[in-house]
Amino acid sequence: MTMELRVLRPDEWDRWYGQLELAFGGVPEAPEERELWQALTEYERSLGVWEGDTCVGTAGAFTFRLTVPGGAAVPTAGVTMVSVAPTHRRQGVLTSMMRRQLDDVRAWGEPLAVLTASEPAIYGRFGYGCATRQLRAEIDTERVRLSLPPGTDDVALRLAAPADVSAECEAVYARLVPERPGMLARRPGWERLPLLDPPGEREGASPLRCVLAERDGEAVGYALYATKPEWRASVPDGTVQLRDIGALDPAAYGALWRYLFSLDLMSTLTVVDRPVDDTWQYLVSDVRRCGTRVRDGLYVRLVELGAALEARTYQAPVDVVLEVEDAFCPWNAGRWRLSGDAKGAVCSRTRDTPDLALSVRELGAAYLGGESLASLAAAGRVRELRRGALAEASAAFGSAVAPWLPHGF
């Protein structure tokens, strides 16, 4: 049969999403999870490949605003729900969806596309580079102690049902978004995502809980967590599972971590998907007993190279000519002069002699300031053509804080 690539219709969603579930192992999601993703689906930005009435490929794009170095919130396509039926692999289905999607993103006027990769090897050929890392930890709270910042004792803590204080948590989150590259401004409806807690996926843990940090009656921080009680030889050995935490100042942050460390009958605190420079690492007495590890996070693709590089600021003055390779989006290929500093930037086409040569994938990796152009050059992925240009550009592209994606999509 002939395959047809087209925009998703609302009455096709169940079959479309069923194909996605099949591609990701075939285990149906919990009804409340499925309902949330259906509510968040943007049909006009979602694609399906159909063979007759059978969906054999899926891809979507959420409307996001992504914080970039300098604090600007840049219109960004959040690529999501990508799958190909096992019967139709290596037949060009994925490439056709990526081609159509990036053309659409460009037409929408969004200079960036981002995604999280189930298999990192897939997306490099479409120009996506790994731009953030995620920190995970398993902290032995019986042996590790905290050194808390001044003012911690002045912060009041209040337990509440997560849904009852969602607005307060979202207000804290919104104030944090401009401060760190990689964070996403949450549109209406997305406040439901942190509250998602299907009972069938708890694996013996408690329902989701929230502790709110307050000062003078105002919320200044929150932590969403669950507890999983366990006993070993009649000794309590439970685990606190931290799902999300945010605070507006060091004291509020310290108060929340002290609370998580001190829960009765718990001896381990698990931390997932935090910034690699997360503050708790500088509060603990023994980081070796925290079992830290790092994995890839957000992948960035520059769709309109000039607009993307102009949207952010630069830590140090930079004036560099980039020779860019981009076979999948050829409108980006060629020479670009980037001139900028902490106040802004200009990036335009040029015929001047290039200073650095790289692909759009490396620019995506370095874009949020988390991956160094110098490190990429050491791996042979960036070539210095003018002596000193690499150090200049690498310093300029950096970020004072590590970029971080706060949640998946």
C-alpha positions as CSV (number, residue, x, y, z in Angstrom):
1,M,0.0,0.0,0.0
2,T,1.0,3.6,-0.5
3,M,2.0,5.4,2.7
4,E,0.5,8.9,3.4
5,L,2.0,11.5,5.7
6,R,-0.6,14.0,7.0
7,V,-1.5,16.2,9.9
8,L,-3.3,14.3,12.7
9,R,-7.1,14.6,13.0
10,P,-8.8,14.4,16.5
11,D,-10.8,11.3,15.6
12,E,-7.5,9.5,14.8
13,W,-5.8,10.1,18.2
14,D,-6.5,6.7,19.8
15,R,-5.1,4.8,16.8
16,W,-2.2,7.2,16.5
17,Y,-1.3,7.0,20.2
18,G,-1.8,3.3,20.2
19,Q,1.0,3.0,17.6
20,L,3.2,5.1,19.9
21,E,2.5,2.7,22.9
22,L,3.3,-0.3,20.7
23,A,6.6,1.2,19.6
24,F,7.6,1.9,23.2
25,G,7.1,-1.7,24.4
26,G,3.4,-2.3,23.9
27,V,2.4,-1.7,27.5
28,P,-0.8,0.5,27.7
29,E,-0.3,3.6,29.8
30,A,-2.5,4.3,32.8
31,P,-5.8,6.0,31.8
32,E,-5.0,9.2,33.7
33,E,-1.6,9.5,31.9
34,R,-3.2,8.8,28.5
35,E,-5.9,11.4,29.2
36,L,-3.3,14.0,30.0
37,W,-1.3,13.5,26.9
38,Q,-4.4,13.6,24.8
39,A,-5.4,16.9,26.4
40,L,-1.9,18.3,25.7
41,T,-1.7,17.1,22.1
42,E,-1.6,19.9,19.6
43,Y,-3.3,18.3,16.6
44,E,-2.3,20.9,14.0
45,R,1.4,20.3,15.0
46,S,1.2,16.5,15.0
47,L,1.9,14.1,12.1
48,G,1.0,10.6,11.3
49,V,2.1,8.2,8.6
50,W,-0.8,6.0,7.5
51,E,-1.0,2.9,5.4
52,G,-4.7,2.6,4.7
53,D,-6.3,2.9,8.1
54,T,-3.2,1.7,10.0
55,C,-0.9,4.2,11.6
56,V,2.7,3.3,11.0
57,G,4.5,6.5,12.2
58,T,3.9,9.3,14.7
59,A,5.5,12.6,15.5
60,G,4.3,15.7,17.4
61,A,5.6,19.2,18.4
62,F,4.5,21.1,21.5
63,T,4.5,24.9,21.5
64,F,7.2,25.9,24.1
65,R,9.3,28.9,25.1
66,L,12.8,27.8,26.1
67,T,15.1,29.9,28.3
68,V,18.4,30.6,26.7
69,P,21.6,32.2,28.0
70,G,20.7,35.8,28.9
71,G,17.2,34.9,30.1
72,A,15.2,35.3,26.9
73,A,12.2,32.9,26.3
74,V,12.6,31.7,22.7
75,P,9.8,30.1,20.7
76,T,10.7,26.4,20.4
77,A,9.1,23.3,19.0
78,G,9.2,20.5,21.6
79,V,9.5,17.4,19.4
80,T,7.6,14.5,21.0
81,M,5.7,11.2,20.5
82,V,8.0,10.0,17.7
83,S,7.6,6.4,16.7
84,V,7.8,4.0,13.7
85,A,5.9,0.7,13.5
86,P,8.3,-2.3,13.7
87,T,7.0,-3.5,10.4
88,H,8.0,-0.3,8.7
89,R,11.5,0.4,9.9
90,R,14.2,1.5,7.5
91,Q,11.6,2.5,4.9
92,G,12.1,6.2,5.2
93,V,9.2,6.8,7.6
94,L,11.2,8.6,10.3
95,T,13.2,10.7,7.8
96,S,10.0,11.8,6.1
97,M,8.5,12.9,9.4
98,M,11.6,14.7,10.4
99,R,11.8,16.5,7.1
100,R,8.2,17.6,7.2
101,Q,8.4,18.6,10.8
102,L,11.5,20.8,10.5
103,D,10.0,22.5,7.4
104,D,6.9,23.1,9.5
105,V,8.9,24.5,12.5
106,R,10.7,26.9,10.1
107,A,7.3,28.0,8.6
108,W,6.0,28.6,12.2
109,G,8.8,31.0,12.8
110,E,10.4,29.0,15.6
111,P,14.2,29.1,15.5
112,L,14.7,26.0,17.7
113,A,13.5,22.4,18.0
114,V,14.2,20.3,21.0
115,L,13.6,16.7,22.1
116,T,14.5,14.1,24.6
117,A,15.8,10.9,23.0
118,S,14.7,7.4,23.8
119,E,17.7,6.3,21.8
120,P,20.4,9.0,21.5
121,A,22.0,7.5,18.3
122,I,18.9,8.3,16.3
123,Y,18.8,12.1,16.1
124,G,22.3,13.3,15.4
125,R,21.8,12.7,11.7
126,F,18.9,15.2,11.8
127,G,21.1,17.9,13.4
128,Y,20.2,17.5,17.1
129,G,23.0,17.8,19.6
130,C,22.9,16.9,23.3
131,A,22.8,20.3,25.1
132,T,22.0,19.4,28.7
133,R,22.9,16.7,31.2
134,Q,20.8,15.3,34.1
135,L,22.1,14.5,37.5
136,R,20.8,11.5,39.4
137,A,21.7,10.4,42.9
138,E,21.0,7.9,45.6
139,I,21.9,9.5,48.9
140,D,22.6,7.6,52.1
141,T,20.8,9.9,54.5
142,E,21.9,8.0,57.6
143,R,25.5,8.8,57.0
144,V,25.4,12.0,55.0
145,R,24.9,15.3,56.8
146,L,23.8,18.7,55.6
147,S,25.6,22.0,56.2
148,L,22.7,24.5,55.9
149,P,22.8,28.1,54.8
150,P,21.9,31.0,57.2
151,G,18.2,31.6,57.6
152,T,17.1,28.0,57.2
153,D,15.4,28.0,60.6
154,D,13.3,31.0,59.6
155,V,11.5,29.1,56.8
156,A,8.2,27.4,57.7
157,L,7.2,24.1,56.2
158,R,3.7,22.9,55.5
159,L,2.5,19.6,54.2
160,A,-0.3,19.8,51.7
161,A,-2.1,17.7,49.0
162,P,-0.2,18.5,45.7
163,A,-3.3,19.5,43.9
164,D,-4.3,21.9,46.6
165,V,-1.0,23.9,46.3
166,S,-0.4,23.5,42.6
167,A,-0.8,27.3,42.0
168,E,1.8,28.1,44.7
169,C,4.2,25.6,43.2
170,E,3.7,26.9,39.7
171,A,4.3,30.4,40.8
172,V,7.7,29.4,42.3
173,Y,8.5,27.5,39.2
174,A,7.6,30.4,36.9
175,R,10.0,32.7,38.8
176,L,12.8,30.1,38.4
177,V,12.4,29.7,34.6
178,P,14.3,32.8,33.4
179,E,17.3,32.0,35.7
180,R,18.5,28.8,34.0
181,P,18.9,28.0,30.3
182,G,17.0,24.9,29.2
183,M,13.9,25.6,31.4
184,L,10.5,25.6,29.8
185,A,7.8,28.1,30.5
186,R,4.7,26.1,31.2
187,R,1.6,26.9,29.2
188,P,-1.9,26.3,30.6
189,G,-2.5,22.6,31.1
190,W,1.1,21.7,31.8
191,E,0.7,22.4,35.5
192,R,-1.0,18.9,35.6
193,L,2.2,17.1,34.6
194,P,4.0,17.4,37.9
195,L,0.9,16.0,39.6
196,L,0.6,12.9,37.5
197,D,0.8,9.9,39.9
198,P,-0.9,6.8,38.5
199,P,-1.4,4.3,41.4
200,G,-0.3,1.4,39.1
201,E,3.1,2.9,38.6
202,R,4.0,3.6,42.2
203,E,5.7,0.2,42.8
204,G,5.0,0.1,46.5
205,A,5.6,3.9,47.1
206,S,3.1,6.2,48.7
207,P,0.9,8.7,46.8
208,L,2.6,11.9,45.7
209,R,3.1,14.4,48.5
210,C,4.0,18.0,48.7
211,V,5.9,20.1,51.3
212,L,5.6,23.8,50.8
213,A,8.3,26.2,52.1
214,E,6.9,29.6,53.3
215,R,8.1,32.9,54.6
216,D,5.7,35.5,55.9
217,G,2.9,33.5,54.5
218,E,4.3,33.4,50.9
219,A,5.5,30.3,49.2
220,V,9.2,30.4,48.5
221,G,9.8,26.7,47.6
222,Y,8.3,23.3,47.3
223,A,9.2,19.6,47.0
224,L,7.1,16.9,45.5
225,Y,8.0,13.4,46.7
226,A,6.9,10.0,47.6
227,T,8.0,7.5,50.3
228,K,8.6,3.8,49.9
229,P,8.7,2.0,53.3
230,E,10.9,-1.1,53.5
231,W,12.3,-3.2,56.4
232,R,15.5,-5.2,56.4
233,A,15.9,-7.6,59.4
234,S,13.4,-5.6,61.4
235,V,15.3,-2.4,60.7
236,P,13.5,0.5,58.8
237,D,15.2,1.0,55.5
238,G,12.8,3.1,53.4
239,T,13.4,5.4,50.5
240,V,12.3,9.0,49.8
241,Q,11.7,9.5,46.1
242,L,12.2,13.1,45.2
243,R,10.2,14.0,42.1
244,D,10.6,17.8,41.9
245,I,12.0,20.6,44.0
246,G,12.3,24.3,43.6
247,A,13.2,27.2,45.8
248,L,13.7,31.0,45.5
249,D,16.6,31.4,47.9
250,P,19.3,29.3,49.6
251,A,17.5,29.2,53.0
252,A,14.2,27.8,51.5
253,Y,16.2,25.3,49.5
254,G,18.1,24.2,52.7
255,A,14.9,23.9,54.7
256,L,13.4,21.6,52.0
257,W,16.5,19.3,51.9
258,R,16.7,19.1,55.7
259,Y,13.0,18.0,55.7
260,L,13.7,15.3,53.0
261,F,16.7,14.0,54.9
262,S,14.9,13.7,58.2
263,L,11.7,11.7,57.3
264,D,11.2,8.9,59.8
265,L,11.9,5.3,58.8
266,M,13.8,6.4,55.6
267,S,17.5,5.8,55.0
268,T,17.9,6.7,51.3
269,L,16.9,9.7,49.2
270,T,16.7,9.2,45.4
271,V,17.1,12.2,43.2
272,V,16.4,12.1,39.4
273,D,16.9,14.5,36.6
274,R,18.4,17.5,38.4
275,P,20.9,20.1,37.1
276,V,24.5,18.9,37.1
277,D,25.4,21.9,39.4
278,D,22.5,21.3,41.7
279,T,23.0,23.1,45.0
280,W,22.5,20.1,47.3
281,Q,26.0,18.8,46.2
282,Y,27.5,21.7,48.1
283,L,25.5,21.1,51.3
284,V,26.3,17.4,51.8
285,S,29.1,16.2,54.0
286,D,30.2,13.2,51.8
287,V,29.4,13.4,48.1
288,R,30.9,9.9,47.6
289,R,27.9,8.4,49.6
290,C,25.5,10.1,47.3
291,G,25.9,7.7,44.3
292,T,25.8,10.5,41.7
293,R,25.6,9.7,38.0
294,V,25.0,11.8,34.9
295,R,23.0,11.1,31.7
296,D,22.0,13.0,28.6
297,G,19.1,15.4,28.8
298,L,17.7,17.8,26.2
299,Y,18.8,17.7,22.5
300,V,18.7,21.0,20.7
301,R,18.4,21.7,16.9
302,L,18.9,25.1,15.4
303,V,16.2,25.5,12.8
304,E,16.9,29.1,11.8
305,L,20.6,29.4,12.7
306,G,20.9,33.2,12.5
307,A,17.8,33.9,14.6
308,A,18.7,31.3,17.2
309,L,22.2,32.6,17.7
310,E,20.9,36.2,17.9
311,A,18.3,35.1,20.5
312,R,20.8,34.5,23.3
313,T,23.6,36.5,24.8
314,Y,27.3,35.6,25.3
315,Q,29.4,35.5,28.4
316,A,32.4,37.1,26.8
317,P,32.7,39.3,23.7
318,V,32.8,37.3,20.5
319,D,33.4,38.0,16.8
320,V,33.8,34.8,14.9
321,V,33.0,33.5,11.4
322,L,31.5,30.0,11.5
323,E,31.6,27.6,8.6
324,V,28.5,25.5,9.2
325,E,27.6,22.2,7.7
326,D,23.8,21.3,7.7
327,A,22.8,18.7,5.0
328,F,19.3,18.2,6.4
329,C,18.4,21.9,6.6
330,P,20.6,23.4,3.9
331,W,19.3,26.9,4.5
332,N,21.6,26.9,7.5
333,A,24.7,25.8,5.7
334,G,27.5,28.2,4.8
335,R,29.4,31.0,6.6
336,W,27.9,33.1,9.4
337,R,29.5,36.0,11.3
338,L,28.5,36.0,14.9
339,S,29.2,39.2,16.9
340,G,28.0,39.5,20.4
341,D,28.4,40.0,24.1
342,A,26.4,40.0,27.3
343,K,24.0,42.7,25.9
344,G,23.1,40.9,22.6
345,A,24.3,39.6,19.3
346,V,24.1,39.8,15.6
347,C,24.5,36.8,13.3
348,S,24.4,37.2,9.5
349,R,25.6,35.6,6.3
350,T,29.2,36.5,5.2
351,R,31.8,35.7,2.7
352,D,34.6,36.4,5.1
353,T,37.3,33.7,5.8
354,P,36.0,31.2,8.4
355,D,37.4,31.0,11.9
356,L,35.8,27.7,13.0
357,A,34.2,24.9,11.1
358,L,31.5,22.7,12.6
359,S,28.2,21.1,11.9
360,V,24.8,22.4,13.2
361,R,24.8,19.4,15.6
362,E,27.8,20.9,17.5
363,L,26.1,24.3,17.6
364,G,23.0,22.7,19.1
365,A,25.1,21.0,21.7
366,A,26.9,24.2,22.7
367,Y,23.9,26.5,22.3
368,L,22.7,26.5,25.9
369,G,26.2,26.8,27.4
370,G,26.5,23.4,28.9
371,E,28.8,21.7,26.3
372,S,32.1,23.4,25.5
373,L,33.1,24.1,22.0
374,A,36.7,23.4,23.1
375,S,35.7,19.9,24.4
376,L,33.9,19.2,21.1
377,A,37.1,20.3,19.2
378,A,39.1,17.9,21.3
379,A,36.9,15.2,20.0
380,G,37.5,16.3,16.4
381,R,34.0,17.7,16.0
382,V,35.0,21.4,15.7
383,R,38.0,22.6,13.7
384,E,39.8,25.8,14.5
385,L,40.8,27.7,11.4
386,R,42.1,30.9,13.0
387,R,44.4,30.6,16.0
388,G,42.6,31.8,19.2
389,A,39.1,31.6,17.7
390,L,38.2,28.4,19.6
391,A,39.1,29.8,23.0
392,E,37.2,33.0,22.2
393,A,34.0,31.3,21.0
394,S,34.1,28.6,23.7
395,A,34.3,31.2,26.5
396,A,31.5,33.2,24.9
397,F,29.1,30.3,24.5
398,G,29.4,29.3,28.2
399,S,26.7,29.8,30.9
400,A,27.1,30.8,34.5
401,V,24.8,28.0,35.5
402,A,24.4,24.6,33.9
403,P,21.5,24.3,31.5
404,W,18.8,22.0,32.6
405,L,15.5,20.5,31.3
406,P,13.1,20.4,34.3
407,H,10.7,17.8,33.0
408,G,10.1,15.5,30.0
409,F,7.6,16.0,27.3
